[in-house]
Amino acid sequence: MNGVYPNKWGVLAVVTLVSFVTNVDATIVVIGLPTLMKDLNSSIVAGMWIITSYLITSTIFLLPAGRWADKLGTKRIFLWGFAIFTIATVMCGLSESGLVLIIFRLIQGLGAALALATATPIIIRTFPTEQLGLAIGINSTSWVIGSIIGPIAGGALISGFGWQAIFFVSAPFGLIGLVGGWVLLKESSIEDRFKTDWIGIFTFRLGLTSLLIVLSQGQTWGWASSRVLWLFIATGLLWGGFIITELKVRDPLFNLKLFTNRLYSTGLGLTMCYCVGYFSITILLALYLQGAQRLSPLESGLLLVPLSLPQLVMGPLGGKLTDLLGPMRLLLVGIVFIACSLMMLGNLGDQLSIFGVIIPLFIISVANGLAWPPLAKTVLSATSPNQAGSASGMFYTVYNIGRVVSQTLTLILLQLYIAPNIASQMFLGMSIQTNTTKSSLVHVTDVGFRIYATFFAIALLLGVFMLRPQKLQE
């Protein structure tokens, strides 16, 4: 029998649906934030937290959720997580104030973390090695596509049905995922003597929370302010305590010996650079298309379609080619094409060129379909199956941190050329009528794309470094 499950493609469909929906919800709010803030009478700070709150909890619980999945069973954690996510999503749509919405966004992120941290372990235990690249390619591409489709779907839903629709639309998919998971998934082995590493969870979670708050609010508070400095110090102390704890406890939250695996540790560094560069694309283009060119959210979203549509084909194809040809060559080729396309986007200019936008985006989409599946397979399969949950939790923690770093760097860059208070409002998608010149926004976009291309250049160097141990395995 191939794999652990007789219905492995049904299992993959359920897991991929969950990955897609949770990542849509991570980004769908961005496009509707101005309307949402107006209806709820929320401040700019509250608007930032409506975005950040989901990212914080969906990031800080990934690693504990991965560990719980290894020890308590993947089906149990998966179903609990997706149930929490679905209920919280509906409650977000029923919220009548910014504070209530932020609270349910925090809970929503918790549920997403529990569900997503179990996705890769389920796939690894379901598919044989010769089909693992294809399966991970389909699933991992859904992460990226979900993050891109979120703003597009948000623009369409808000225009027709109001901001509440961006949350209610996820509820039917949540029910489908829960029923499918209950029927199709089988429970993995459970350790009766497992002890939760509460000290490790406490130190890691608080350290990561303080870091994410700094990255999200540092520019608003001032990077030299006392709050930022104390949070950086707290992050260092908490993570120092986390490392000491993990070296001593019997059942650590994360086995630090995984970092001695060259393929895994280097792959995490490459993943960070990749995500920082990749998630800048939609942010910078939103500033360029809506801010500089005055296009509507829906018009801007339609121009981003070439960034997602080709991946519906290229994700599975890239995964299949990974199984046939090996991952590293595809990864390096994809990175080169993405870096070159970002340099093309760094020359958009004052006059909008439709082809100047969609052609590089199409190339990036195809290249990402070639690069992301082999990256995910290489990193996630570099560890033993009994460490799959922890390894996956750390991988997607790095993924989310890369997204937050990308947002932070873009906001910093924007505020170098535009007044900080205006830049923050524009970053949230609000239409600002000021003397801010169109050329300033175009310049920010051009410089930004060139800077983010360097992250892919670093990723390329790390990929070359990973190529040698990969060759030794072939």
C-alpha positions, 0 to 999 in steps of 0.5 A: 500500500502507498503511504499510511492512508489508503485515501492519501489524495483526499487527506491532501485535499483536506490539509491543503484546503486548511492551509489555503483558507488560513493564509487567505485570512491572514491577508484578506483583512489588509485590503478592507482595513480602511472600510473596516476602521471607518465602520468600527470607528477604530484608530490607526493603532487599532488598525495596525493591531487588527493585522498584527494580532493574527500574525503574532498568535499564528506565529508564536503557537506554531512551534508548541503546536508542532511539538504537541502534534508529535506527542499528542497526535496530529488528528487531534491537534489539527481538528481542534485548531481548525475548529477554533479558527472557524468559530473565531472567524465567524465571531470576527465578522460579528464584531462590533468594535475594534477591540473585540475584533482584535481579540477574535483575531488573536484567537483565530491566529491560535487556531490557525497555528494548531491546524497548520503546524500539523499539516506537514507531519500529516503529509509526511506520514501519508505519502511515500518518498517518491510522491512527497515532493508533489504532495508538499508542492501542492500544499506549500504552494497553497500557502503562497497562493492563499496569501496572494488571493487574500487581497484580491478576494477582499477587494471583491467581497468588500465592494459587493457585501461589506467588510463582514463578508471577508470573514463569513466567506471562510465559514463554509470552507471551515465546515468542509475541512472539519468534516473531511478531517474527521472522516479521512484523517487517522490518528498518529501514535500518542506518547502517554508519558509526554510532559509539556515543556511549559518553561520552553513554551513560556520563554519562546512565546514571550520572546517571539511576541516581544520581537514581533511587537518591535517589528510591527510597532518599532517605526511608530514608537521610534527605533531608539525609544525606551520601549523598543530597547527594553523589548529587544533586551527582553527578547534576548533574555527570554530566548537565552532562557529558552536555549538553556531550558531546551538543553536541560529538559527531557522533552524539549519544545524544540530539539536544538540538535536539529540545528546541527543538521546543515541542510535544515539550518541552512534551509531555514536561513534561505527560507527567511530571505526568500519570504522577506523578499517574496512578501514585499511584492504585494505590499510594494505593488499596492503602494504603487498601484493604489497610492501612485496610480490611484487605482481602486483596490479591485483594479489593483487586485486584478493586476496581481492575478498573474502572481497567483494563477500560474501557480495553480499549475506550477505548484504541483508541476514543481513538486513533481519535477522535484521528485524526478530531478532533485530539489536543489537545481530547481530551487536555484533556477527559480530564485534566479528568475525571481531576483531578475523579475524583481529588478524589472519591477524596480523600473516601473516609472511614473507612467503605468505600464500594464505589461510592465507589471504583469509580465514580471509577475507572471515570471515570478509566479512560474519561478515560485512554482519551481522554487518553493516546493523543492525548498519546502521538501528539502527543509521539511524532510531533512529531519526524522519523522518523529521530529516532523512536527517540531521541524515544521513548526520552526519552518513556518515560524520562520515563514511568518517572521519573514512576512512581518520583517518584509512589512516592517522594512517596507514601512521603514522605507516608505517613511524615509521619503514620506511623512511618518503619519501619512506613510502609516495611513497609506500602508494601511491602504487609506486614500490620502489627499496631501501634497505627497508627490506621485514621484516619491511613491514611485521612487519608494517602489523602485528602490524597494524592489531592488533592495528585496532582490538582494534578499534573493541574491543571499538566498541564492548563495545559501542554496549553493551552500546547500547544494554540496550536501544534497549532491552527497545524498544523490 
